[in-house]
């Protein structure tokens, strides 16, 4: 566990050193960031290859699917607040 935390601190240090504000153009900074991301991914794959395979995960937008009963309840509650007769 100590080697993982040491590696994590090392990676964060590399990131912060690489992301310091410099006079480079935005394109060069973007290239540098991509290079850092690829080197971190490569390091993780090499370091933990004996533990199993590594595949980076990326998650899309979170969507909430409500049941129709809840949708109807939400509509009724919004109608109740919009109608002056039911306000208390």
C-alpha positions in Angstrom: 0.0 0.0 0.0 2.9 2.3 0.7 4.3 1.8 -2.8 0.9 2.8 -4.3 0.7 6.0 -2.2 4.3 6.8 -3.0 3.6 6.3 -6.7 0.5 8.4 -6.4 2.4 11.3 -4.8 5.1 11.0 -7.4 2.5 11.2 -10.2 0.7 14.2 -8.6 4.1 16.0 -8.2 4.8 15.3 -11.9 1.4 16.6 -12.9 1.7 19.8 -10.8 5.2 20.5 -12.1 4.0 19.9 -15.6 1.0 22.1 -15.3 2.6 25.2 -13.9 1.8 28.4 -15.7 4.4 29.1 -18.3 4.6 31.3 -21.4 3.9 28.4 -23.7 1.0 28.6 -26.1 -2.3 26.8 -25.4 -1.5 24.2 -28.1 1.8 23.3 -26.5 0.3 23.1 -23.0 -2.5 20.8 -24.4 0.2 18.6 -26.0 2.1 18.5 -22.8 -1.0 17.6 -20.8 -1.8 14.7 -23.2 1.8 13.5 -22.9 1.5 13.5 -19.1 -1.8 11.6 -19.3 -0.3 9.0 -21.6 2.8 8.6 -19.4 0.7 8.1 -16.3 -1.4 5.5 -18.1 1.7 3.8 -19.3 3.3 3.8 -15.8 0.1 2.4 -14.2 -0.1 -0.4 -16.8 3.6 -1.3 -16.4 3.6 -1.1 -12.6 0.4 -3.1 -12.0 0.6 -5.5 -14.9 1.2 -8.4 -12.5 -2.0 -7.6 -10.6 -4.2 -7.8 -13.7 -5.1 -5.7 -16.7 -5.8 -2.0 -16.6 -8.3 -0.2 -18.8 -9.0 3.4 -18.2 -12.6 4.3 -17.5 -14.4 7.3 -18.7 -18.0 8.0 -17.8 -20.5 9.9 -19.9 -23.2 12.2 -18.7 -25.4 11.1 -15.8 -29.1 10.7 -16.7 -31.9 10.1 -14.3 -34.7 7.9 -15.3 -37.8 8.5 -13.2 -40.8 6.2 -13.1 -44.0 7.6 -14.7 -45.7 7.8 -11.2 -42.9 10.1 -9.9 -43.2 12.2 -13.1 -46.9 12.5 -12.6 -46.4 13.5 -9.0 -43.9 16.1 -9.9 -46.3 17.6 -12.5 -49.1 17.7 -9.9 -46.8 19.4 -7.3 -45.7 22.0 -9.8 -49.3 22.6 -10.9 -50.3 22.9 -7.2 -47.6 25.6 -6.7 -48.6 27.4 -9.9 -52.4 27.5 -9.1 -53.3 30.3 -6.6 -56.3 28.5 -5.3 -54.3 25.7 -3.7 -51.6 27.9 -2.1 -51.7 28.1 1.7 
